[in-house]
Amino acid sequence: MMHVRFEIGDASAVGEARRRASALARALGFGDSVVGRISLIVTEVATNLIKHAGGGEVLLCAAEQPTGNQLDVLALDSGPGIDDVARAMRDGFSGAGSPGTGLGAIARLASVFDCYSRPLTGTAVFARVATAAPAAGRGIAVDGINVPFPGELVSGDTWAVSRSAGKALVLLADGLGHGPAAHEAASAAAAAFHRHATESPVQVLQHIHAALRPTRGAAVGVAEVDTAHRTVRFAGLGNIAGTIIDNGATRSMVSHHGTAGHDARRFDEFSYPWSAGAQLVLHSDGLITHWTLDAHPGLLAKHPALAAAVLYRDFRRGRDDTTVVVVRQI
């Protein structure tokens, strides 16, 4: 699941993003009415970036899921922010002299909608249009973003999830370098992950290591969140970072030095406590190591894709593929 990125600075960029979103939606098999909804969402969020923040970026991600196809739209800016998001959602409210139907209209058009904004920090808007209704009830929410190195058509990163009763097994792989060869390595890691997803994290990591020998190799992390046993088990090679956030405290998970497929001296699995209020953030080295949530109160309570996008916006290095995955109980 890779995101296509558009820098939004003028009306021509709005049109480019809208046309690409429509093409992605048709490729997923969406009908004319759904394609129309998606076009309106992209037009609205991209226009708002120019109108309210002087520009920003739009990320699009089309995905085929077992429960149905979906297209995600993320709009990110570092502008003045919104003082009262709930008020801004009401029809008739406008901070720029426009009709004031933007956020409320986007929420109605989307299958899933969320927004995060902080004054003087910026705004992030998430809208998902899907063929299946959002899953109801409690469980483990997992989502993220995967943005390729600027100028590349494919990402050398990937992430994947496999679910079972009360558990979520999550993969994050970062092929060495970027571009097609890195993408090949990351894709091989994902294929091995799905073949062995019923096994433990360390066993999955060992299978991935064997599968990546013909490739340039990758940094790989495999985490299992087990709500029944209240644990997170993690096995990693290379610079995949994992952080558990629980009641304001953070704990980094251990990944051994090495490269899956080539240099792997040790395969170990580490176990950490997990509470119902905890969150897990996994990311590739496209994100800086010492990120913090000090200026982002309540962020990890938002939709995981939105939370991941804000971390990407504010803490990316900008010189590699960037993937961020957020896991939490709902």
Sequence and secondary structure as in RCSB ss.txt:
>XXXX:A:sequence
MMHVRFEIGDASAVGEARRRASALARALGFGDSVVGRISLIVTEVATNLIKHAGGGEVLLCAAEQPTGNQLDVLA
LDSGPGIDDVARAMRDGFSGAGSPGTGLGAIARLASVFDCYSRPLTGTAVFARVATAAPAAGRGIAVDGINVPFP
GELVSGDTWAVSRSAGKALVLLADGLGHGPAAHEAASAAAAAFHRHATESPVQVLQHIHAALRPTRGAAVGVAEV
DTAHRTVRFAGLGNIAGTIIDNGATRSMVSHHGTAGHDARRFDEFSYPWSAGAQLVLHSDGLITHWTLDAHPGLL
AKHPALAAAVLYRDFRRGRDDTTVVVVRQI
>XXXX:A:secstr
   EEEEE SHHHHHHHHHHHHHHHHHTT  HHHHHHHHHHHHHHHHHHHHHHS EEEEEEEEEETTEEEEEEEE
E  SS  S HHHHHSTT  SSSS S HHHHHHHH SEEEEEEETTTEEEEEEEEESS    SS EEEEEEEE  T
T SS SEEEEEEEETTEEEEEEEEESSSSHHHHHHHHHHHHHHHHTTTS HHHHHHHHHHHTTTSS EEEEEEEE
ETTTTEEEEEEESS EEEEEETTEEEE   BSS BTS       EEEE  TT EEEEE TTB TT   TT TTGG
GS HHHHHHHHHHHHB SSS EEEEEEEE 
